[in-house]
Amino acid sequence: MLSVRVNGRPDRLPTGHTVADLVRAVTGQAAPRGVAVALNGTVVRRADWPATALSEGDRVEVLTATQGG
């Protein structure tokens, strides 16, 4: 298990978890529209989500675009 921070909260994830796995867990969808991910302060391109493995101590922000006025 890995200890990471997801959206500012501590979390434990299985070893080998990728950014794509985390997005699916957070949003309930494999590749939702309007979602961006930052890993340790750097934006991860959507095309790289499946190949970007998470490591111990990573900080991940899963951001969802909102619309309104």
DOSEVO-907610 format. One record per residue (C-alpha): x, y, z. Coordinates in Angstrom, 3 decimals. Layout:
BEGIN
(rogu (X Y Z))
...
END
This chain:
BEGIN
(rogu (0.000 0.000 0.000))
(rogu (1.064 3.570 -0.737))
(rogu (0.474 6.590 1.474))
(rogu (-0.453 9.590 -0.696))
(rogu (-2.414 12.828 -0.397))
(rogu (-5.444 13.172 -2.673))
(rogu (-7.042 16.606 -2.833))
(rogu (-5.297 17.517 0.406))
(rogu (-6.398 14.432 2.346))
(rogu (-4.276 11.441 3.343))
(rogu (-5.171 8.250 1.499))
(rogu (-3.840 4.723 1.078))
(rogu (-3.777 3.150 -2.370))
(rogu (-2.631 -0.214 -3.693))
(rogu (0.955 -0.376 -4.940))
(rogu (0.996 0.008 -8.720))
(rogu (-1.987 2.371 -8.768))
(rogu (-1.850 4.830 -11.677))
(rogu (-3.265 8.302 -12.146))
(rogu (-5.979 6.722 -14.343))
(rogu (-6.930 4.329 -11.507))
(rogu (-7.146 7.227 -9.070))
(rogu (-9.285 9.346 -11.407))
(rogu (-11.672 6.400 -11.826))
(rogu (-11.871 5.986 -8.032))
(rogu (-12.474 9.703 -7.389))
(rogu (-14.922 10.414 -10.236))
(rogu (-16.487 7.024 -10.913))
(rogu (-15.539 7.324 -14.595))
(rogu (-12.516 6.148 -16.578))
(rogu (-11.881 9.391 -18.509))
(rogu (-14.406 12.033 -17.496))
(rogu (-14.575 15.302 -19.399))
(rogu (-13.553 18.461 -17.603))
(rogu (-11.091 16.759 -15.259))
(rogu (-7.432 17.710 -14.807))
(rogu (-4.824 16.074 -12.614))
(rogu (-1.747 17.561 -10.958))
(rogu (0.869 15.224 -9.507))
(rogu (3.260 16.883 -7.057))
(rogu (2.369 20.274 -8.529))
(rogu (2.777 19.309 -12.203))
(rogu (-0.158 18.788 -14.564))
(rogu (-0.317 15.267 -15.998))
(rogu (-1.562 15.067 -19.588))
(rogu (-4.677 12.895 -19.942))
(rogu (-2.858 10.650 -22.441))
(rogu (-0.246 9.921 -19.733))
(rogu (-2.695 8.977 -16.955))
(rogu (-2.582 5.195 -17.596))
(rogu (1.234 5.110 -17.648))
(rogu (1.826 7.412 -14.658))
(rogu (2.289 5.248 -11.571))
(rogu (1.831 6.767 -8.138))
(rogu (4.613 6.587 -5.550))
(rogu (4.850 6.792 -1.790))
(rogu (4.258 10.354 -0.569))
(rogu (2.823 11.705 -3.833))
(rogu (0.460 14.674 -3.699))
(rogu (-2.366 14.416 -6.230))
(rogu (-5.025 16.978 -7.040))
(rogu (-7.992 15.840 -9.144))
(rogu (-9.698 18.996 -10.370))
(rogu (-13.119 19.202 -11.983))
(rogu (-14.167 22.137 -14.135))
(rogu (-17.428 23.744 -13.081))
(rogu (-19.737 25.984 -15.011))
(rogu (-21.969 28.674 -13.734))
(rogu (-22.218 32.311 -13.089))
END
